[in-house]
Amino acid sequence: MFVQFNRFKIIKGTLLLFLALSFFLTSVSKAQKPSALQLSQIKRGYGMFIHFGLNTFNETEWSDGKLPVSSYQPDQLDCDQWVKTAKEAGFRYVILVTKHHDGFALWNSKYTDYDVASSPVKTDVVAAVAKACKKYGIELGLYYSLWDRHEPSHNDPNPDAYVSFMKNQLSELLSNYGDICELWFDGGWAKKDADWKLAEVYAHIKKLQPGCLVTVNHTIGKKDNITAVQQPLDMQEGDPIRFWPVDFRTKDPNLARWDDPKLYTYNNENHYLILEHTLCLSDRWNWFQKKAILPARGVDELEELFYWTTANNNIMILNVPPDEHGRIRAHESARIIELAERVGIKGGKKPLSAGYENLAFNAAIKASSRAADPKTGAEKANDYSLETWWTAGDSIASLEMDLNKKFNRITIMEQPEMKALSDGFSTIRNFHVQHFSIEVFDGTWKSVYKGDEIGACKIITLPEYGNASKIRLNITASNGIPSISHFAVSDTKSKSLRKISYGK
């Protein structure tokens, strides 16, 4: 009897241990894979950001909530044109800025008089965009700033007052405009993290729209300080989630590494979070359109950024802001459609492309010279980041890389010297390279390409394949000290469709 009783205890204990272990493994398994809702977001992959509001009419990026509502005067407002352009350019969804830091609402809100209903042009922009999204068959996401520089309750010592205001406005946005695929919060730095009461707000959102994914910009903190912003360049598996709960990560306007990790922790539990990149179409990095005609990024750069930011289950949203008339400008519309044609997604019917296999990642590389800073060595030109770079020690210099690969496509991205503009936000990128050449070694060095400026990005497709043991970039003339952030070599036959990874 004694033996039988102990045998029963052993069997019972083993069973309980097995169940506990199974539960643990199931929890870990779920944490290490994207959820069904996250998979739907990853499948979308490519969205258009739309910044439009009072700032558009006042030549500023961030305003203080005191700009007069009367300054909002689009005379050709055409939200249908925005979404039609997005569809033609291959975007799968749009994210509309409904309220920026100034607090001006692009919909008719019962909870403020700082909105379109109080302006000279009373069109409910959220409603118009939602209608156009339904018409053209693309999804709708919304941006909403936590920081509100106009609303008095934002500064109430009791955080519940402003949380109540937010929940009221979010109820309007999530109840009156159909399905919302994403909600993008920004401005979390304006208060203590806990004062936003995100768990309460998140539950409110999910009650209204269970299928809406939620994020807060600057999502990830540092291991030694959860409220410090971790840059995508430095993110490591297990870094703490600063704002919780969320469904994905953002950190504008930075770029993830090619080997971007996906598992982050909150209260010692793993959570799978993709990164949604936010980039500006404008060469000047402005979110709101300016009255002057600003240049758009070149299509070579946009193509490479498209492939980079949509790799590894991540996402790209590209800001295409309407101007003060209320329309997307012709040259910017033409550029995003050119990009869509380049990557094969014009009209939004074809799957996203994964680009070309980079044969040069972390290959042995050396430079003829480099600047004194050890962080800018030659290996930074072909590592897993676009936010690291080699800086030469002189205006004439070269990079030599081991290869032993068959290739016919070369990509070079030059790191610019940045100059801030008077608005305190926008920048001009100054590039230095004036003349360069590409040589390959197959027993002897021979030239395969000569060019002038590299600029933000230069894609070179050779007329015939090379099969060399080494490749060399020669910078033969420069108006300053050049830097190279990306030196890649590919075979154009390696281009494929974007694949979704389901986790470990």
Disulfide bonds with the S-S distance in Angstrom:
none
